[in-house]
């Protein structure tokens, strides 16, 4: 029985520390490796910070991206995520950052052509394609190696906000919070019981301060 309890406790400890290490690893990858989630796990997410894909993808929405960078798999209109150089009006300078736009095709030299969502409904020959720049005088031509992946789904912030503020969403948050706190309490309680059991086992195996043989020796010394 004692071995069974010890085995269950070991399994719980392994599960707890495995999940903790996995979460720490995911956080470290997302913080210290550029586009690390997509590169390491094959899937990741990005927050859209511009309005160039509205109303299909709104500013603030989150997009789920898979590590699909083979242009042979893309067709006109697919949404791809890539890194490029452009003028950022918010900071007032040219930057290199992640962009989400529609894929158009490749030019004769093999560079990638893209366009914002405002051009999506137009005939292909009438679309105004993106022009990326490193500076006012230097054009940047988007390479296939700049592609991070393909858009697979969008998490609408408006839907998430509406859900979280609804009675059902509040109930889900409360229930999950209680469950998480409960699991932590159970884990800590099991740990405490294990420590108490170890103490009790140590006391049970500790020899008496004066056993029978010691008592006989004392009596003989008295004689």
Residue, then its C-alpha position, 0 to 999 in steps of 0.5 A: x500500500x505504501x509503495x502504491x502511494x509513493x508511485x502515485x506521488x511520483x507520477x503526480x510530481x512528474x506531471x506537475x514538473x513536466x507541465x511547468x517546464x513545458x510552459x517555461x520552454x514555450x515562454x522562453x522560445x516566444x521571447x528569445x527566438x524570433x518567430x520561435x513558436x512557428x519554427x520550433x513547434x510548427x504552429x504559433x500565433x501573432x497579434x495584428x497591429x495594423x489595419x491593412x487586412x481589415x475588415x477580414x482581420x481587425x487590428x488587435x485580432x490574433x492569427x494562428x500560423x502554421x509553418x508552411x513556407x513552400x510557395x508552390x502550395x500558395x495560390x492568389x489570395x492566400x494569407x501569408x505571414x512574412x518579415x519585410x521592411x517598411x515605413x512605420x508611421x507610428x515610430x516615424x522610420x523604416x523598420x523590419x517587422x512581421x506583416x500579414x497580407x495576401x499572396x499574389x505570386x512570384x515575379x520573373x526573378x522569383x521574388x514574392x508579390x503581396x497585396x493588402x485586403x483592400x485590393x482583394x476584390x479587384x481583378x488581379x490585373x488591377x490590383x495595387x501590389x505592395x511596395x516594400x522599402x528599406x529607405x526612401x530611396x531603396x526598395x526591398x524585394x520580398x524573398x521566399x526566405x522571408x515567409x514565416x508561414x500561412x494563416x489558418x485561423x483568426x481569433x477575433x478579439x471582439x468575440x473573446x471580449x464579448x465571451x469573457x464579459x458574458x455570464x457564461x464567460x465569467x462562469x467559465x473563468x470562475x470555475x477554471x480558477x477554482x479548479x486551478x486553485x484546487x489542484x494547487x491545494x491538492x498538490x501541496x496537501x499531498x506534499x505535506x502528507x508525504x512529509x508527515x508520513x516520512x516523519x512518522x516513519x522515522x519516529x516509528x523506526x527510531x530505537x527507544x532511549x532505553x531498551x530491555x538490554x540497557x535496563x539489564x545492564x543498569x541493574x547489574x551496575x547497581x548490584 
